[in-house]
Amino acid sequence: MKLAVGFNPVLSVQAAVAQASRAESLGYDSVWVHESLYQRDVVTYMSAMASGTRRIGLGSGVINTFTRHPVTAATTFATLSELSGGRVTLGLGLGSFPTIPLIGHRIFPVGETKPIRRIREYVEVVRSVWEGGEVDFDGDFFQVHGLTLGFKVDRRVPIFIASLSPKTQEFAATVADGVILSPALSTVLATGEMVEKVRRGEAKRGHAVERASYMLTSVDRDPVMAAKAVKDYYFFVYQLAEVVKPESLAPYGVGEEDLRPMREAWRRGDEVGARRLIPEAAIEALTVTGTPDHALARVGEYMKAGVTLPILMPIGDVGLALSELAPGG
């Protein structure tokens, strides 16, 4: 079983390097770090982790296509590849819906913002820069004229595209090396539906790509404590209250009426009350939570649905999760 580890950019750089080193010693395939507009910088993380490890892969999960020009991304990740000995993956996407608009960029309506065209242009520019020679590109979003990279890119840098959009997931499989399906919370059924969109793109292209998916993971030998860590995690409470669609949980026995009390508490500003009212079945449906054996079984469910690279996002007892779920452990 090939497994990766992923972290939000809330760790100190030193802590992130320590986690990457431990993941490497435990046999994990790669370490992935989210980009954030108000937390630590993903490229700095990757540079430090590259210097502090020897074998493990390192991925951005993801940089966004608004704040980094594709030429900047191309030179940055070519340099990271050189630093790491060819261990980096460029993961890219539109960026965080709540934060990108805060700096003046629109994501909706997609009929006007044309996300697929933006990503297509971004990938084309990045690869053209890496190929060497003079780059001339006139797109709707990006323009490059008479630019030639001043050093040779000796190692191929894989590109992964992240999206929750069915059309973009299908498109991504036609141009990228991998697709990132979920930023952390998704049911097995919803993940399987996303995989099918990717498979359509794979069929058009004629070969499969890596299908990665972040999975919020909480492991404890006491399943009650594992669930408590999820309830105490702000990201999960926010997502369940504001983002997760109730219909996605219906097959798991969680209806809108089951979510209403916690959502009402959340909107009143009663975060403690909202945590207390989280349905246990919602935790089971959306995360990898429980004893080590149960967590491994849950990862297996996602892989049966078509995920080829599970990216575990450990919270709570992180050390236990990493050691107990380690590949071949």
C-alpha positions in Angstrom: 0.0 0.0 0.0 1.4 3.4 -1.1 0.6 6.1 1.5 1.5 9.8 1.8 1.3 12.3 4.6 -0.2 15.8 4.3 -0.2 18.8 6.7 -1.9 22.2 6.9 0.7 25.0 7.1 0.2 25.5 10.8 3.3 23.7 11.9 6.6 25.5 12.5 9.1 24.8 9.8 11.2 22.8 12.2 8.2 20.6 13.2 7.4 20.1 9.5 10.9 18.9 8.8 10.8 16.6 11.8 7.5 15.1 10.6 8.9 14.7 7.1 11.9 12.9 8.4 9.8 10.6 10.5 7.5 9.8 7.6 10.6 9.0 5.5 11.9 6.6 8.1 8.5 4.9 8.3 8.3 4.3 4.5 5.7 6.8 3.4 5.8 7.7 -0.3 5.7 11.5 0.0 4.8 14.5 2.2 2.4 17.2 1.0 1.7 20.7 2.3 -1.2 22.9 1.7 -0.6 26.5 0.6 -2.3 29.2 2.6 -2.5 33.0 2.1 -2.3 33.6 5.9 -0.1 30.8 7.1 3.5 29.7 6.4 4.8 29.5 2.9 4.6 26.1 1.1 7.9 26.6 -0.9 9.8 27.4 2.3 8.4 24.2 3.9 9.5 22.2 0.8 13.0 23.7 0.7 13.5 22.9 4.4 12.1 19.4 4.1 14.2 18.7 1.0 17.3 19.6 3.0 16.2 17.5 6.0 15.4 14.3 4.1 17.0 12.1 1.5 14.4 9.9 -0.2 10.8 10.9 0.4 8.8 12.7 -2.2 7.7 16.3 -1.5 4.6 17.9 -3.0 2.7 21.2 -2.9 -0.9 20.5 -2.3 -1.5 23.0 -3.8 -0.1 26.3 -4.9 -2.7 28.5 -6.5 -2.8 29.9 -10.0 -3.5 33.5 -9.0 -0.7 34.5 -6.7 2.2 32.8 -8.4 2.8 33.5 -12.1 3.5 30.3 -14.0 7.0 31.4 -14.9 7.7 32.0 -11.2 6.3 28.6 -10.4 8.4 27.0 -13.2 11.7 28.4 -11.9 10.8 27.8 -8.3 10.0 24.1 -8.7 12.9 23.5 -11.1 15.1 24.9 -8.3 13.4 22.7 -5.7 13.9 19.7 -8.0 17.5 20.5 -8.2 17.8 20.9 -4.4 15.9 17.7 -3.7 17.5 15.5 -6.3 14.3 15.2 -8.3 11.8 14.5 -5.5 9.3 17.3 -5.9 5.8 17.4 -7.4 4.1 20.7 -8.4 0.6 20.5 -7.2 -1.6 23.4 -8.4 -5.2 24.5 -8.3 -7.4 27.6 -8.3 -6.8 28.1 -4.6 -8.9 28.5 -1.5 -12.4 29.8 -2.2 -12.7 31.7 1.1 -9.3 33.4 0.8 -8.6 34.1 -2.9 -11.5 36.7 -3.1 -9.9 38.5 -0.1 -7.1 39.6 -2.4 -9.3 40.7 -5.3 -9.7 37.6 -7.4 -13.0 36.1 -8.4 -13.6 32.4 -8.8 -17.3 32.5 -9.6 -19.2 32.6 -11.9 -17.1 30.1 -13.8 -18.7 31.1 -17.1 -16.8 34.3 -16.8 -13.7 33.3 -14.8 -13.0 30.2 -17.0 -11.1 28.0 -14.5 -10.2 25.2 -16.9 -8.7 27.7 -19.4 -6.7 29.3 -16.6 -5.3 26.0 -15.5 -4.6 24.8 -19.0 -2.6 28.0 -19.8 -0.7 27.7 -16.5 0.4 24.1 -17.2 1.4 25.0 -20.7 3.5 27.9 -19.7 5.2 26.0 -16.9 6.1 23.1 -19.2 7.3 25.4 -22.0 9.7 27.1 -19.6 11.0 23.7 -18.3 11.6 22.5 -21.9 14.1 25.3 -22.6 14.2 27.5 -25.6 12.5 30.8 -26.1 8.9 30.9 -24.7 6.3 33.0 -26.5 2.8 32.6 -25.2 -0.3 34.7 -25.6 -3.2 33.5 -23.5 -6.3 35.0 -21.9 -4.7 34.9 -18.5 -0.9 34.7 -19.0 1.5 36.3 -21.5 5.2 35.4 -21.9 7.4 36.9 -24.7 10.9 36.1 -25.5 11.8 34.4 -22.2 14.4 31.6 -22.0 15.2 29.8 -18.8 18.8 30.4 -17.8 19.5 26.9 -16.6 18.7 23.3 -17.7 16.0 21.3 -16.0 17.6 17.9 -15.7 14.7 16.1 -14.0 11.1 15.9 -15.0 8.8 17.5 -12.4 5.4 15.9 -12.2 2.3 18.1 -12.1 -0.8 17.3 -10.1 -4.0 19.3 -10.5 -6.5 19.7 -7.6 -10.2 20.4 -8.1 -13.6 19.6 -6.8 -15.2 20.4 -10.1 -16.2 17.4 -12.2 -15.3 19.1 -15.5 -11.8 20.1 -14.2 -11.2 16.6 -12.7 -11.9 15.1 -16.1 -9.7 17.7 -17.9 -6.9 17.3 -15.3 -6.5 13.6 -16.2 -5.9 14.6 -19.8 -2.9 16.9 -19.1 -1.5 16.2 -15.6 0.5 13.4 -14.0 -2.0 13.2 -11.1 -5.3 14.6 -9.8 -5.9 15.6 -6.2 -9.5 14.8 -5.5 -10.2 16.1 -2.0 -8.6 18.7 0.3 -9.5 16.6 3.4 -13.1 15.7 3.8 -15.0 13.4 1.5 -17.1 10.3 1.8 -16.1 7.1 0.0 -19.1 7.4 -2.3 -18.3 11.0 -3.2 -14.7 10.1 -3.8 -15.7 7.2 -6.1 -17.8 9.7 -8.1 -14.8 12.0 -8.5 -12.7 9.0 -9.6 -15.2 8.3 -12.3 -14.7 11.8 -13.7 -11.0 11.3 -13.7 -11.4 8.0 -15.5 -13.2 9.7 -18.3 -10.2 11.9 -18.8 -7.9 8.9 -18.6 -9.9 7.2 -21.3 -9.5 10.2 -23.6 -5.8 10.3 -22.9 -5.2 6.6 -23.1 -3.5 6.0 -19.8 -4.1 6.3 -16.1 -2.9 9.1 -13.8 -2.2 9.1 -10.0 -5.4 9.7 -8.1 -4.5 11.4 -4.8 -6.9 12.3 -2.0 -6.3 14.0 1.3 -8.0 12.2 4.2 -8.4 13.8 7.7 -7.1 11.1 10.0 -7.4 10.6 13.8 -6.1 7.4 15.3 -6.3 6.4 19.0 -6.5 3.0 20.6 -9.6 4.5 22.3 -12.1 5.3 19.4 -13.8 7.9 21.6 -10.6 9.9 22.0 -10.0 9.6 18.2 -13.5 11.1 17.6 -12.9 13.8 20.2 -9.8 15.0 18.3 -11.9 15.5 15.2 -14.6 17.3 17.1 -11.9 19.6 18.6 -10.5 20.4 15.2 -11.7 23.7 14.0 -11.4 22.9 10.3 -13.7 19.9 10.6 -16.4 21.8 12.5 -16.3 24.7 10.1 -16.5 22.4 7.0 -19.4 20.4 8.5 -21.2 23.6 9.4 -20.6 25.6 6.3 -19.3 23.5 3.4 -20.4 19.9 3.5 -23.6 19.2 1.6 -26.1 17.3 3.7 -27.1 15.1 0.7 -23.6 13.7 0.6 -24.1 12.3 4.1 -27.6 10.9 3.5 -26.3 7.5 2.4 -24.5 7.2 5.8 -27.6 7.9 7.9 -27.0 11.6 8.5 -29.9 13.8 7.3 -30.3 17.5 7.2 -32.3 17.3 10.4 -29.4 15.6 12.1 -27.0 18.4 11.1 -29.4 21.3 11.9 -28.8 21.6 15.6 -25.0 21.8 15.3 -25.3 24.2 12.4 -27.6 26.5 14.3 -25.2 26.5 17.2 -22.3 27.3 15.0 -24.2 30.2 13.4 -25.0 31.6 16.9 -21.3 31.6 17.6 -21.6 28.7 20.0 -18.6 26.7 18.9 -18.5 24.5 22.0 -22.2 23.6 21.5 -21.6 22.9 17.8 -18.8 20.5 18.6 -21.0 18.7 21.2 -23.8 18.3 18.6 -21.7 16.8 15.8 -23.3 13.5 14.7 -20.8 10.6 15.2 -21.9 9.1 11.9 -20.7 12.3 10.1 -17.2 11.8 11.5 -17.2 8.2 10.3 -18.5 9.1 6.9 -16.0 12.0 6.2 -12.8 11.0 7.9 -10.4 8.1 8.7 -11.0 8.0 12.5 -10.8 5.3 15.1 -8.5 2.5 16.2 -5.5 1.7 14.0 -7.2 -1.4 12.5 -10.4 0.5 11.8 -8.4 3.4 10.2 -6.5 1.0 8.0 -9.8 -0.6 6.9 -11.2 2.9 6.1 -8.2 3.8 4.0 -8.8 0.5 2.1 -12.3 1.6 1.4 -11.1 4.7 -0.4 -8.5 2.8 -2.3 -11.2 0.4 -3.5 -13.1 3.4 -4.7 -10.2 4.3 -6.9 -7.8 6.4 -4.9 -4.2 5.4 -5.7 -2.4 7.7 -3.4 -4.1 8.3 0.0 -2.7 11.5 1.7 -3.3 11.1 5.4 -3.7 14.3 7.3 -3.1 13.2 10.9 -4.5 15.1 13.9 -4.7 14.2 17.6 -2.1 11.6 18.3 0.0 12.3 15.2 2.8 10.0 16.2 0.6 7.1 16.8 -1.2 7.6 13.4 2.1 7.8 11.5 3.5 4.7 13.1 0.4 2.5 13.2 -0.6 3.3 9.6 2.9 3.2 8.1 3.2 1.3 4.9 4.3 -2.3 5.7 4.0 -1.6 9.4 
